[in-house]
Amino acid sequence: MNLVKYIILGIIQGLTEPLPISSSGHIFLFKTIFNTNLFNSLNFEIVSNFGSFIAILIIFWHDIVDLVKAFFTYLFQKDKRKSELVKFKYCLYILVSTIPVGITGLIFKSKLENLYSVKGLGFAFLITALMLFVVRNIKGEKGDGDITLKDALLIGLFQAVTIIPGISRSGTVLVACLLCKLKRETALKYTFILYFPVSVATMALGVKDLIATPNIGDMFLPYTLGMISAGIVTYFAYLWLSNLVKKGKLWKFSIYCICLALFIFIYFR
């Protein structure tokens, strides 16, 4: 039964990681309702997040390779700098957007477990719902080359807030991108390109704790199954999200978050 539970947890992680509804919040809620606190929750999030990371990397592989090539071409080939300037600045803006959440993560990493509470998740889901509802009719005109330093910093500040359990990272960053008047497709791409440095940093910070966990051998099979489940589901969940974002239907997730918050307040009253 424990294996089944961790497969289900992986599916929840995979479904909620790309969707604007908070993967960490859903996993914590599931573990609370079904009393599956057998292993450290942050460790499981790190492992299952790796599955989601691989899935999103597959989706954005060509974009990542293109940006990396452009970045180093700009640095080391002076004759091609002009043609690669836009992509080089794009990479710098990703870095700028990452710094705020990196700072807050380093400060609050040791306290993150204590931030979790079921009632707190309820309020966080309501905040996410409100943000998604506010941008329901926004349709910007900025493309990749129109993103500014101000946009990058604002998006980064929004992302820093997502360290609070239950505040969706993808949802919050999407909202920030849309408020900066980015096109929906541009906002979606920036949101998930920005996912990579954050995800890599989170996994890197957690590896030491994961290795030091007692009875790590007993965790191998359930965590591996959870990781695989998360990766497969993440891939298809992103495709679904992409379709909804392009059609301007993020508000549907707002309704879901409100319903989930009401469930929490009633179930745990």
N, C-alpha and C positions, 0 to 999 in steps of 0.2 A: 504493500500500500504506500510505503514511503516513496518508492520509485515513481508510482503513479502521481503522487502529489507533486513531486519535483518536475515531472513532465508537464503537469498542468501549470505549475509556476513558470516554467519556461515558455509555455504557450501564452500565458498572460503577459510576460515580459516582452515576447516577440510582437504581440498584438499592440501593446500600449507604448512601446518604445518610440516608434515613428509617429503614432497618433498623438494629438494634442490633449492627452488625458492623464499624463503622469504614470510612467511605468513603476517607479519606486512606490508611489502611493497605492497603486493597485496591489502590488506584491505584499506590502505591509498589511493592507486590509484583508487580503486573502489569508495570510498567515495568522492574523488575529482571529478571524471568524472560525477557521478550521484548526486552530491551535497546532500549527506545524512549525513551531519555533525549535526545531531540532538542531539546526545549524545557524551560525552567525549570518544574519540577514544581509549585511553589507558584503560579506564574502560571496554569497550566492548572487547578489546583484552584479558583482564584478565579473563572475564567470558567465552568467547568462547574458550580460551586456556584451561580452566578447562575441557571442553568437550573433547578436544583433549588429555588432560592428562589422563582422565579416559580410553579412548580408547587404548592408548599406554600402560597404566598400565595393562589392560586386556591381551594385547599381551605378555608383559614381566613379568607377575605376577610370574611365576615359577622361573624365573631368579632372580627377586628381593628377593623373599622369601629365595631362596637358598643362596644368597649373605649375606643377613641379618643374617641368621642362622649361616653361616660360620664365620662371623665377631665376633659375640658374643661367639660362641664356642671357637674361638681362644683366646679371652680375658679371658674367665672364666673356660675353661677346658684344663689345661696344658697338659694332656695326649693325646689330640687330636690336638695340635697345628701344628704338622708337616703335618698332612693330610689336614689342612685347610689354610696353609700358603699362597698358591697361590691365593685363593679367598679373603683372608684378605688383601693381597697386592693390589689386584684388587680394593677393596673398598677404600683403601688409595689413589690409583692413581686417582680414580674418584673424590675424595676430592681435590687432587692437581690440577686436570684439571678444577675444579669449582672455585677455589680461584681467578684467574685473572679476570674472568667475573663478579664475585661478587664484587670485588673492583671497577672495572669500572662502574658497575651498581649503586653502592652506590654514586659514585662521580657524575655521569651524570644523575641520575634518574630525578631530577627536571628540567633538561635541555632537556630531551629526546623529548618532543613535538616540541621544536624549531629546532631540527635537521631534521625534516621532510620537504622535498621539492620535487616537482615532478621531476625536472631536476636532483636533487641529486639521486633520485631513479633510473633514467636512467643509470647514471654512476655506481651505486652500482650493478645493474643487469649485466652490462658489466664486472665488476670485478668478480662477481660470475660465469659468463660464462667462463671467462678466467681460473679461478681456476679449474672448472670442466673439461675443455678441456685439461689442463696440465696433469691431472692424468688419462686420458682416457685409457692408455695402462698399467698402473701400476697394478701389481698383486703380492702382498706381500706373505710372508710365515709365519709371526708371528701369533701365536694363543693367547688365553687369558693369558696363563701363561708366554708368552714371552714379554709382555709389560713392559717397563722399566720406571723408574722415569723421565728420559730425555724425553721419548715419551709423558708421561702424562703432563709434563710441556709445551712442544711444542704444544700439542693439546689444552691445556688451554689458551695459548697465542693467538692461532688462534681463539678460541672461544670468547675471549675478544673483538676481532674486530667486532663481530656480533652485538654489541650494536648499530652499525651504521645502520639506517633504509635501508632496501633493500639488506643487506648482509645476505644471508641465514645462519642460525645457523647450520641446519642439513647438508647443503652442505659444509660449511666451515670446520666443524668438520670431516666429511667424507673425505674431501681432506687431512686434516692434518693426519688422521689415515692412509690413503693410502701412504702418503709421508713417514710415519714412518714404511712402509713395513708391515703393518698388512694385514692379509688375508681379502678378501672382506666381508665375513660373520662376522669375528671378528670386523672389522671396523664398520659395520652396528650395531652390538650389542653394542659396546662401545659408539657409537654416541647417541643411544637412552637410554642407561642406564644413560649417562651423562645428558640427557634431564631432568630427574626427579629432581635432586637438583636445577637446574636452574629454572625450571618451578615452583617448590614449593616456592622458594625464591621470584620469581617475583609476584606470587599470594599473598604471605604473605605481601609483601611490598605495594601491591595495595589495600588490603582489607580496610584499614583505609580510603583511598581516595574514594573508592567505596561507603562505608557506608555514608560518609560525603557529597556525591553528592546530590544536591537538587532534589526533585521530584523522589526519588529513586523508589517509588511505581509505577510510570508510566513506569519505565524501566523493571520491573519484567518480563512481558510477552514477549516483544521482545528479551530481553537478554536470557531468558530461551529457547526460540525457536532457537535462534542462537547457544546456547550451545549444545543443542541436535543435531542440524544439523551438527555442527562441529565434535561432537563425532562419529557419524555414518560414516561420510565421511572419517574422519581420519583413522579409522580402515581399510577400504578398500584401501585407498591411500597408507598406509604403506605396505600392502601386494603387491601392484603393485610395489612400490619402491624396496622392498626386491628382487623381481624377476629380476628387471632391474640391480640392483647392482651386484647380483650373476652372471649375464651374461656379466658384464662389459660394460653396456650401459648408464653410467652416462652422456656421451657426448650428448645424446639427450636433456637433460635439458639445456645444454650449448647453443644449437641452439635456444631453446625456449627463454632463457634469452636475447639472442642477438636480436631476433625478437621483444620481448617486449620492450627492450631499444630503438630500432628504432621507434617503435610505439609512445613511449613517446616523443622522440625528434621531431617527425613529428607533432603529435597531439597538443603538447604544445609549438610549436615554436613561 
